[in-house]
């Protein structure tokens, strides 16, 4: 079975969500279902149907998170020696060769990617172009508008 890489931060966030679902959300929806049952006829009880739908969503999300955590290979780059090489979990500062603009990305797991916060999936074209390269190397990214070249300015394991 293929293990899916996950950062320590991503694993912690999933564990917190799982804890919230199991200790707060699940008991709340169970109480809402019990209260709705007390109102009588369940066929025409909108509160009951809404609570049951929410319960299905919560149970599905719990199973999803448990499967992700069970299939995760948690990688802590802070415990690795920084040799300047781009790896999963590294934070990389890039400079575009054509206009010298700079951008910083952290390479994370599929479910952690959030471009607005500078987190890109390890399977994204830009991450695939960078992984294995070192500070000073040029990463060529095949973009829809053509090939874009970036110089790897700095690699941090944070």
Buried (B, 14 or more C-beta within 10 A) or exposed (E): EEEBBBBBBBBEBBEEBBEEBBEEBBEBBEEBBEEBEEEEEEEEBEBBBBBBEBBEEBEEBBEEBEEBBEEBEBBEBEEEEBEBBBBBBBBBBBBBBEEEEEEEBBBBBBBBBEEEEEBBBBEBBBBBBBBEBEBEBEBEBEEEEEEBBBBBBBBBBE
